[in-house]
Amino acid sequence: MKKALHGLYAITNETLMPATLFAEKAEAALCAGTKIIQYRDKSTDSKKRLSQARTLKQLCSQYNSILIINDDIELAKEVDADGIHIGKDDYSFEQARQQLGDKKIIGVSCYDQLPLAYSAAKKGADYIAFGSFFSSSIKPDAPRAKASLITEFKKEQQTPVCCIGGITTENHTILLDSGADMLAIISDIFSHDNTHLISETCRVYSEAFKS
């Protein structure tokens, strides 16, 4: 049975998480209530990518969290991740499902496009992602989504919704109020060098899902 897709969804970043601090920062997020963590690394260093993905697999097992790999089916299979996340320029949904099987999670980026979200849900996506909702330093040119997209999608679909893009502890409540199941955070968590601050930030988000 697939684990519940709900709660804080942290996404790693190679700039904010240098190799010497990678495991320490990831664990600080996971021990503070992060339910899902996505390994996202666009480098070509396959040795580093495999090592870090294995580290996350161990940590996710320890903290009972979900490990998602961004856009790399082979890496996901090699570390036995819980699933992958794909965007418009990655694998097709059909390719991903065929190679990973029905038991693995597949999340699909739908940006600011409801038709894309409906299509992904119909194909059997385990969750869809909307965003960017706010100005994002990671993807400054990303299309801007409105919170009303979440409400509109939820009227017709039960597929979990993940929100991404510029989310902070100051602006996240509008997304939860609109029906978001997950909040995907990068900078607001991992820009901190102090692991205590990483954990404290994650706890704020984790508590928000309980209220």
N, C-alpha and C positions, 0 to 999 in steps of 0.2 A: 504493500500500500504506500502511495506517495505521501510524503509529509505535508502538513498544512502550509500553505503559502500565505503567510500573514505576519506582519510585524516589520521590524527594522531590517533593511536590506543594504548592507555595506558593500561598496565596490572598491577593490584595490586600485592603486595607481602607482606606476613605477617611479614617478618623480617625487611624490609625497611619501613613498615607502621605499627608500633605498634598501639594498640587500641586507645591510648590517642591522636595519631596524624592522625589517619586514615581519618576521615572526612575532616580535614584541608588540608591534602596533596591531597586528591582526588579533592577537590574543587579548589585548586590552579591549578591543571592540566586542569580541565574542563573549568574554566573561561578563560583560555588562548588559547582556540581553539581546545581542544581534542574532536574529533568527536565520538570516540567509546571508551568505557572503559570496560575491562573484569575483573570481580571479580574472582580472583584465590586465593584460600586459601585451603591448603591441610590438615589443622588441623581437628580434630574430635570434635571441640567445636561447636556444632550445634546452640547453642544460640547466640554465637558471630557471626557466619556465617550469620544467619538470620538477625540479627541486622545490620550488615555491608552491606549486600545486600540491605536491605530496605533503608539504608542511601544513597547508590549509586542510587537507583531507584528515590528517591526524587531529588537528585542533577542532574541526567540526565534529569528529567522532567524540572527542572529549567533552564538548559543550552541547552536544545534541543539536547541532545546527546544520543547515542545508548548504552544500557546496555546489555552486554553479560556475561553469567555465564559459568565458566569453569567446564565441566564434572559433572553437577548436575541438572538433569531434574526436580526433585522435587523442588529444591530451585528456579529454574528459573520460575516454574509455581507458586510457592507461592508468589513471589514478582512481578509477571507479567513482567519479564525481556523481552527484545526484542528478545532474543535467547540464544543459547548455543554454546560452542566450544568443539569439541571432538577430541581425538587422537586415536591412534591405539589400546590402551588398555582400552578404554572407551566403551560407548554404540556403537552399530552399527548405521550407518546413518538411516537405516530403522526404528529402534527402536525409535530414536530421532524424526524423522518426524511423526511417528504414534502417539506418545504421545504429541507432541507439536502442530501439525497441520501445515498447509501450510503457515500460516501468520507469523510464527516465523522464525528468522534467524538461520541457522545452518552452522557453519564454521568447516572445517575439516583440521587437520594437515596432511601435505603430505611430510614433512621433505625434503629430497633431491630426491624424487622419482616422476618422471613425470607420469609413469603409474598409480600411486595412485591418482595423481591429475586429470588425464583424467577420471578415474573411478568415483571419487567424483563428478566431474562436470556433468558427464552423469547421475548420480543418482539424481542430482538436488541440490547439495550443493550451498549455497548462496555465499560463498567465500571459497577459499582454502588458506592454509598457507604453505609457504616454509621457511626452515631455519633449522639450524643456519647458517647465512651467515658469521659471524665473531666469534671470540672467545667470549664465553659467561660465565660469572661468575655464572649465575643462573643454566645453564645446560652445564657444561664444556665438557661433553662426547657426546653431541648432534652431529649427523652427519652434516658435513659441506656441504652446498649448494652453487652452483655457480650462479652468477647473470644471466648467460645465460639461466638458467632454466625458468626464468620469460619470457624472449623473446620468447623462444621455445613454452611455453605453450600458450602465447598470440597469436601466429600465428594461432592456431586452436580453441581457446576458448575465450569467452567473460566473463567468470566467474571472478569476481574480485580476485586479488591476494594480500595477506597480507604477508609481510616479517617480520621475527623475528630472533633475536639472535645476541647480541653484537653490535647492531646498535647505533651509536652516531651521534652527530651533525657534526663530522669530516668525517664520512664515508658513510653517508646515500644517497648522491646524485647519486652514481652509481646504486642504486636500483630504484630510481625514474626514472633515465634515461633509465633503462631497462624495465620500464612499470609497476612498482609496484603501486597498488591502495591505499594500506595502509602500514604504518610502525608501527609495534608493538614494543613498548619500555617499558622496566621495569627499569633497573638500572640507565640509563642515565637521567631518570626523577626523580624517587623516592629515589635515594641514597642521594639526597640533603635534609638536615634537614630544610633549610631555604625555606619557601614557595615562597618567591620572586624568588629564583633561579629555583624552579620547574616551575613557570609560565614563566620565561624568556626562559628556555629550550624548553618548549612546543611551545612558540611563534616562535622560530627558525624553528621548524619542520612545524608548521602551515603555515608559510610564504613560505616555500619551496614548498608546494603543490599549491601555487598560482602562482608561477613563471613558 
